[in-house]
Amino acid sequence: MTVYTEDEEYMAYVGFLIQKPKVQKLATIPHHYYSTRLEHSIHVSYTSYRIAKKLGWDAKSTARGALLHDLFYYDWRETKFRKSHAWVHPRIAKRNAQKLTKLNKVEEDIIVKHMFGATIAPPRYKESWIVTCVDKYWAIREATLPLQKMWKERHISIR
């Protein structure tokens, strides 16, 4: 993956958001066992942005909504919201995002609906579907990092 900081258009859309202390705080919160919430949010944001851009869709809203989709500050494994986390955290993230920046309807939908599959309401916009799918991809990829390393080392030692 291209280094996101070298992509001038992407950084013009989200660079100022990434620098905000409330977004930087995500770097201190574990997410999918082997990543922080900030790493995850940037992975989802940049990957989703590149897909939306390639398809000629709203890449700016996609990048912004995806970056802010998990803007909550608790470890869901250690909270009273554990059973309802999939429904609760997108609404908390939207509220937190609205304190940082003005959101458009696409960005709001991306944030609130990104847990489709674990929740009932489907995304309304095509950009929201991108983020929903990319979020699942990165969740799996991040949670399986030790397995990926093991498979890579095994493949190298077989050669």
N, C-alpha and C positions, 0 to 999 in steps of 0.2 A: 504494500500500500504506500502510495506517495505520502511523504511527510506533510501533514495537514497545514503546518505553519508556513510552508513554502507556497501554498495555494492562495494567491492574493485575493481572488474573488471570495473564496470561502472565509478567509480571515476578515474581509470587509463586512461580511454578514454576521459573523459571530465572535470575532476577536475581542471586541469590547466586553461581550458577555462572559467569555472565558476568564477574563481578568478580574471580574467582580468578586469581592471577598465571599459572597454567599455561594457563588459557583465554585471558587477555589476550595471552600470548606469541604466539598465533595471528595477532594483528594485524601481526606483523613478517614473516610468511611469505607470499610470493605463492602464489596458488592457481590460478585459471583465467586466468592471464595479466593480467587487468585487475581482479582483486579479491584481497583477502587471504583467508587461510583463516578468519579470524574473521568477516569480512563474509559470506563464503559460508555459514558455519555458522549465523549468525543468520538469513540469508535463508531457508535450508532449514528451520530450526527454526520461525520465526514463520509462514511459509506453511503448513507441515505442521500446526502447532498449530491454525491457523484452519480448515483443512479438517476435521481430526478433531473439533473443537468443533462445527462446523456439522452434521456427520454424527452427533453424539452419541456418539462413540467416546472412547477414553482420551486426551484432549487433553494431560494432564500428562505421561504417559509419552512421548507423541509429541514434545512440545516438548523434553523433557530428552534423549531418545535422539537426536533430530535435531541438537540443539546440540552433542552430544559425538561425532557420527558420524565426524568427521575430526580427532580429537584426537591428531595425531602431529606431530612437529617437524622433519621433513626435507623437502626439495624432492624429490619423487619423480622429477623429470627428471634429477637429479644424484646418483643413488644406485645402489648395487648391487642394490637391490630393484626397479629399473625394470621388468623383465619380469614380476615377480610382485607388483607393487605392489597390484593390485586385490584380491588374496587376502591379502597381508600387512598392509596398513595398517588394515583394520577390526579385526584382532586386536590390533594395537598400540594403536589408539584405545580399544578396550574395556579393555585393561589399564590405560591411562592414566586413563580415566574412573573405573575402580574405585578408583584411588588418591585421587580427589577426592570421591566420593560413593558411596553404596550404590545399585546398579542393580537393578531388577526384571527379570523375564524378558522383558517386552516391550521395555524399553530395551536390554537386551543384544542381542536379536534385531535391533532397528533398527540398532544399530551394526555388528554382524557381517554382516548380510545386505544392507546398503544398496547394495552393488555388484552385485546380481543383474543378470544380463545379461552382465556381464564375468566373473562367477563362476557356478558351477553351482547351488549350494544356494539354493532360493527362500525368501523370507521366510515365516515361520510365522504372523505376526499381521497383521491388516488394517492396523494402524497402521504396521507395517514397510513394507507396500506403498505407503502414502502417501509415506513418506520416500524410498523408492527412486525413485518417480516424480518427486517434487519435487526431489530431488537432481539428477536428469538435466536437468530443466527449468532450474534455476538454473545448472548447469554450462554449458549451451548459451547461456543469456542472458548470463552473465558473460563467456564467451569471445568473444562476438560484439558486445561493446559498441561498438567502432569502426564496425562495419557498421551497427548500430542508429543511431548518431549520423549517419552518412553518409545513410542512408535518410530519417531525420527531416529533415535539412537539405535534402535533395533534394526532399522532399515540400513543405516550406515554400517553396522557391524556385520550384516549379512553380505555386503559387497565385498 
